[in-house]
Amino acid sequence: MSTQKILALGELAELSRRLRAEGKRIVLCHGTFDLMHTGHIRYLQCAKREGDILLVTVTGDVYVNKGPGRPVFNEHLRAENLAALACVDFVAINHAVSAVEALHDIRPNVYAKGSDYRMHGEDVTGNIALEQEAVESHGGRIFYTDEITFSSSSLLNEHFGVFTPETKDFLKAFRIRWAEKEIQQMVMSLSDLNVLVVGDAIIDQYHYVTPLGQTGKGSFPAVRYDSEEQFAGGAIAVANHIAGFVKNVTLVTGLGSTDSHEQFIREKLQKNITPVFFSFADAPTVTKRRFVDTDMSKLFEVYFFNGSPSLGEAEDKACQWLDANAGGFDVVVVPDFGNGFITQNMTTILSGKSRFLAVNTQINSGNRGYHVIHRYPRVDFISLNEPELRMAAHNRHDPIEAVSEQVGARAQAGQLAVTRGVLGVMMFDREHKSFFNVPALSTKVVDRIGAGDAFLSLAGICLGRGLPPEVAAFVGSAAAAIDVQIVCNREPIAASALLKYISTLLK
């Protein structure tokens, strides 16, 4: 049976060692192989001719980051499809982002890749260069096949119903206006930006539980505790997202005088982030503890915070710092969660000093009804969800376009984005009086927490760089689409992952 060809990765490495000792030439192929087609088969047949034994490693499901609905076929089915081919001798699932570690373990004589990988500079992940280094470090060589190639992503996008008709139409029209390489070059042009992030630090805690049902002596539900996880959220998460795309990030935020979580926060910051911390006089660092069931549904949330914290003398120091430094940054991004760190004096300085100011004023349980974008006298880019927009305008019923014009005009914003969940994003370019929509670019949602922060981060720095608003909305939407597939703020958006996701969308 073909399934007998499927081994654990460690078993495959041991088999390779024994076969090499017998004088056999080992060839390794690696990929996702989500939709087997003629190009794959010819590539594998060509690879087999380079040696005696053909081994194949297939990327595990959780490491496939190729766009909405991917992988279409799970890792076990993909491995079975490969094992069914006569030219393939053995298969293993590789639980890693790239083949680098597998190459160090398996040590093939030949590592075969398709001709489309020959130009390393066009590999947005940068993995192929690392993989070549790994195979050559053990005396092997990389080999590029010259067989006919097809794009699995193009075939899946077109024929497998990955996208809704609306999204298909959008992507088709977007491809006409913007080439894939052009968008990638725009994203890479962000790298020399110097960015300031100002906002509330938040510690997100997830307590994973299993519901047990209603208690025997009351009407409230009971749950069984399973495990817990802690994340660096709020402005920390925004800084981490941005740090993957730009040269330098400075984070200005407030920590509690008690339960500051400072060591944890410093450990979670990306290496190119410079933190500037100010301390509340009478509050902990804001902590949100969520109780989450096995389906990632949020059952209950507990806040640990002071609803009216005082910065005391630290406010004067923060204002002095912003007054002296805010104007020196290319872009200032403010995720304002309304938890007390950003005072009215600070908003005045940020509006007056920033070269380009991107702001989100988020509604949450701790500030509902008291926190709107109009606390900022001037903003260049506003990112709000629809309830936040309508609350700012005190307008529940008018068309969203009319409300956007009203809010954008009062804040003197050049652009305003309205994030709408499954409806995607509407971008209003006030300068040119134009509206355009980007549909939701993900069909898989694991956790929506943090998606708006990912959008603000990428769309904000794109607009700050001067990229077209339509491109900024698309890039920000792609970042949000990746983020909803990540639990809370477990990891930031990586440049390589975003570029690969965009590449898949535009196939």
Secondary structure by P-SEA (a helix, b strand, c coil): ccccccccaaaaaaaaaaaaaabbbbbbbbcccccccaaaaaaaaaaaaaccbbbbbbbcccccccccccccccaaaaaaaaaacccccbbbbbccccaaaaaaaacccbbbbccccccccccccaaaaaaaaaaaaacbbbbbbbcbbbbaaaaaacccccccaaaaaaaaaaaaaccaaaaaaaaacccccbbbbbbbbbbbbbbbbbbccccccccbbbbbbccccccccaaaaaaaaaaacccbbbbbbbbbccccaaaaaaaaccccbbbbbbbbcccccbbbbbbbccccccccccccccccccccaaaaaaaaaaaaccccccbbbbbccccccccaaaaaaaaccccbbbbbbcccccccccccccccccccbbbbcaaaaaaaaccccccaaaaaaaaaaaacccbbbbbbccccbbbbcccccbbbbbcccccccccccaaaaaaaaaaaaaaaacccaaaaaaaaaaaaaaaaacccccccccaaaaaaaaaaaac
